Amino acid sequence: MEEEKDVYQSQMRLDLGQEFEEELDETYSQKITRPQYIPKMDNPPELFMLIDKTKTSKLIQDIENSNVTDGEKKFLKYAAMRHLQFNYSLIAEYYCHASPEMQRLMEQSALVILDMNDAIANGYVQLSENIEKIMEESGENAKERNSEEQWK
C-alpha cells in the first residue's frame, strides 16, 4: 500500500510539472511564529482566580488531621499540589499584563509557551513525548495480554 502511494505521488509530480511543485514548496513553510498574547481585559485577573485549590485544600486538611509522621505529611502535601487546577485562559490574560520578569518566569514554568525551542530546552516537549511513548507501550502490552488471555 505504501509503495502504491509513493508511485502515485511520483506520477502526480510528473503530471503536474515542476512549476506546480515549486508553487507547493513556497506555500508551506517550516517557520514557526511566536503566538501573541493580546489582552482581552483592561486589568489583569486577580491571582487567586488563576488556580482552583478546592481539592488540594481538602487533601491538605485531611493530611494535617491525620496521624502520619511529620515527614509523611510533608511528602503528602507536596503530592497534593498535583491537584491544583490551572485556568490557562486567565493565566494567558494575566501574562499579557505582567512585568517582563514575571512573563519570563511564567514561560519557564510552561504556564504559557511562546517558543517551541524554549519548550524543548526546558524539557516540556521531551516530557510530552515520553508520556506518549509510555501510553503507546501500555496499549500494546494491554493488547498482548488480552490476546494471550483469549487463547488460554
C-alpha positions as MATLAB code, in Angstrom:
seq = 'MEEEKDVYQSQMRLDLGQEFEEELDETYSQKITRPQYIPKMDNPPELFMLIDKTKTSKLIQDIENSNVTDGEKKFLKYAAMRHLQFNYSLIAEYYCHASPEMQRLMEQSALVILDMNDAIANGYVQLSENIEKIMEESGENAKERNSEEQWK';
ca = [
       0.000    0.000    0.000;
       2.841    2.407    0.875;
       4.541    1.591   -2.444;
       1.339    2.424   -4.322;
       1.167    5.770   -2.528;
       4.788    6.599   -3.433;
       4.244    5.643   -7.087;
       1.052    7.720   -7.187;
       2.792   10.764   -5.696;
       5.698   10.422   -8.131;
       3.302   10.219  -11.063;
       1.425   13.299   -9.812;
       4.684   15.251   -9.729;
       5.353   14.272  -13.342;
       1.792   15.102  -14.405;
       1.679   18.434  -12.598;
       5.088   19.553  -13.697;
       7.942   21.299  -11.974;
       6.148   24.680  -11.866;
       3.326   23.406   -9.631;
       5.767   21.558   -7.366;
       7.736   24.766   -6.814;
       4.487   26.571   -6.020;
       3.644   23.918   -3.401;
       7.084   24.262   -1.835;
       6.532   28.003   -1.423;
       3.048   27.541    0.049;
       4.146   25.624    3.130;
       6.824   26.782    5.483;
       8.624   25.354    8.484;
       8.651   28.839   10.002;
       7.041   28.920   13.426;
       5.893   32.271   14.708;
       5.547   33.128   18.366;
       1.931   33.312   19.482;
       0.848   36.761   20.513;
      -0.999   37.075   23.792;
      -3.303   40.050   23.412;
      -5.153   41.312   26.484;
      -8.928   40.951   26.406;
      -9.450   42.701   29.731;
      -8.459   46.211   30.809;
      -6.939   44.881   34.043;
      -5.290   41.561   34.841;
      -7.332   38.940   36.684;
      -6.599   38.550   40.379;
      -4.002   35.861   41.092;
      -6.443   33.793   43.164;
      -8.605   33.454   40.035;
      -5.845   31.615   38.145;
      -5.970   28.499   40.330;
      -8.715   26.329   41.790;
      -7.318   24.949   45.066;
     -10.502   23.199   46.243;
      -9.290   19.590   46.030;
      -5.743   20.454   47.137;
      -7.005   22.336   50.210;
      -9.236   19.413   51.189;
      -6.354   16.959   50.849;
      -4.028   19.157   52.911;
      -6.673   19.490   55.613;
      -7.048   15.691   55.731;
      -3.259   15.315   55.859;
      -2.971   17.805   58.724;
      -5.676   15.948   60.671;
      -4.015   12.570   60.112;
      -1.754   10.624   62.473;
       1.058   10.025   59.968;
       4.588   11.253   60.721;
       5.687   14.817   60.010;
       7.873   13.548   57.161;
       4.938   11.693   55.633;
       2.752   14.783   55.993;
       5.345   16.882   54.198;
       5.550   14.335   51.362;
       1.773   14.083   51.044;
       1.417   17.870   50.952;
       3.831   18.052   48.034;
       1.839   15.313   46.305;
      -1.410   17.210   46.954;
      -0.120   20.082   44.808;
      -0.709   17.886   41.734;
      -4.417   18.527   42.208;
      -4.247   22.277   41.674;
      -6.339   23.205   38.646;
      -4.940   25.989   36.473;
      -7.204   28.262   34.429;
      -4.975   28.711   31.392;
      -7.162   31.287   29.656;
      -6.928   33.551   32.719;
      -3.220   32.748   33.053;
      -2.716   33.938   29.461;
      -4.657   37.090   30.288;
      -2.538   37.692   33.374;
       0.613   37.131   31.306;
      -0.376   39.992   28.968;
      -0.392   42.432   31.875;
       2.627   41.034   33.756;
       6.078   42.540   34.120;
       8.820   41.178   31.833;
      10.344   39.323   34.788;
       7.020   37.675   35.637;
       6.469   36.792   31.973;
       9.899   35.134   31.812;
       9.172   33.101   34.949;
       5.751   32.088   33.625;
       7.406   30.910   30.411;
       9.973   28.883   32.396;
       7.121   27.191   34.260;
       5.320   26.465   30.971;
       2.286   28.416   32.114;
       2.473   29.895   28.627;
       4.505   28.527   25.741;
       5.773   31.079   23.275;
       8.660   29.307   21.660;
       8.955   25.630   20.752;
      12.743   25.788   21.194;
      12.288   27.112   24.740;
       9.787   24.341   25.437;
      12.325   21.787   24.204;
      15.142   23.390   26.220;
      13.010   23.349   29.356;
      12.170   19.667   28.811;
       8.422   20.022   28.228;
       8.402   18.609   24.712;
      10.542   15.648   25.812;
       8.169   15.033   28.718;
       5.215   15.030   26.351;
       6.971   12.595   24.004;
       7.875   10.309   26.933;
       4.259   10.237   28.125;
       3.075    9.467   24.601;
       5.575    6.602   24.325;
       4.532    5.153   27.688;
       0.874    5.299   26.686;
       1.595    3.562   23.389;
       3.620    0.853   25.142;
       0.896    0.384   27.743;
      -1.669   -0.006   24.989;
       0.474   -2.556   23.172;
       1.068   -4.515   26.385;
      -2.658   -4.492   27.115;
      -3.399   -5.787   23.612;
      -0.819   -8.566   24.069;
      -2.299   -9.541   27.450;
      -5.824   -9.556   26.072;
      -4.895  -11.658   23.050;
      -2.904  -14.127   25.202;
      -5.788  -14.485   27.635;
      -8.200  -15.310   24.811;
      -6.176  -18.421   23.953;
      -5.896  -19.811   27.484;
];
